[in-house]
Amino acid sequence: MNDTLPKVRLRELVMEDTEDRYRWCLDREVIQYLNMPDTYPPFSKAETEAWISKCINKTNGYEQKAILDENDKHIGWVVLKTSTD
């Protein structure tokens, strides 16, 4: 049994992430686990681009990072929050 976990890294979002994120929003198996609107697709490509722009400019209150695999493939995103405790 291989107990080695896959290696991933975080990086800042870039506008080129729009296509990957938009495609995830079209995958019903992916979005069933995410906090998304009930509409399908949950976001248009333009809305996805606007969201990423706000993340990059830090104007929406969220600190999001892209998750990359060992081959630098963009495989997801994460929201970072700081504790108020």
C-alpha positions in Angstrom: 0.0 0.0 0.0 1.3 3.4 -0.9 0.9 5.9 2.0 2.4 8.8 0.1 0.1 11.7 -0.3 0.0 13.5 -3.6 1.9 16.8 -3.5 0.0 20.0 -4.2 0.8 23.6 -4.0 -1.1 26.8 -3.8 -0.6 29.9 -6.0 -2.4 33.2 -6.6 -5.3 33.0 -9.0 -4.7 34.4 -12.5 -7.2 35.3 -15.2 -6.1 32.2 -17.1 -7.8 30.2 -14.4 -11.2 31.3 -15.7 -11.6 28.5 -18.2 -10.8 25.7 -15.7 -13.1 27.1 -13.1 -15.9 27.6 -15.6 -15.6 24.0 -16.8 -15.9 22.8 -13.2 -19.1 24.7 -12.8 -20.5 22.7 -15.8 -19.6 19.4 -14.1 -22.7 18.4 -12.1 -20.7 15.8 -10.2 -18.3 18.5 -9.0 -20.8 21.2 -8.1 -23.0 18.9 -6.1 -20.4 19.2 -3.3 -19.9 23.0 -3.6 -21.9 25.9 -2.3 -23.3 27.0 -5.7 -26.6 28.5 -6.9 -29.3 26.0 -7.8 -29.4 27.2 -11.4 -27.5 25.4 -14.2 -24.9 26.4 -15.0 -24.5 28.2 -11.7 -22.4 30.9 -13.2 -21.7 32.2 -16.7 -18.2 32.4 -18.0 -18.4 36.2 -17.7 -19.5 35.9 -14.0 -16.6 33.4 -13.4 -14.1 35.9 -15.0 -15.5 38.7 -12.9 -15.2 36.6 -9.7 -11.6 35.7 -10.4 -10.8 39.4 -11.1 -12.3 40.3 -7.7 -10.2 37.6 -6.0 -7.1 38.8 -7.7 -7.8 42.4 -6.8 -8.9 41.4 -3.3 -12.2 43.3 -3.6 -14.7 40.6 -2.7 -13.6 39.7 0.9 -12.2 36.3 -0.1 -8.7 35.0 -0.1 -8.7 32.3 -2.7 -5.8 30.3 -4.1 -5.5 27.9 -7.0 -4.5 24.4 -6.1 -1.9 22.8 -8.5 -0.8 19.2 -8.7 2.7 17.9 -9.1 2.6 18.7 -12.8 1.4 22.3 -12.2 -2.1 21.4 -13.5 -4.8 23.6 -11.9 -7.0 21.1 -10.1 -9.1 23.2 -7.7 -9.2 26.2 -5.4 -9.3 26.9 -1.7 -10.7 29.8 0.3 -8.3 30.9 3.1 -9.8 32.4 6.2 -8.1 33.7 9.3 -9.5 32.9 12.7 -10.9 35.6 14.9 -10.2 33.7 18.1 
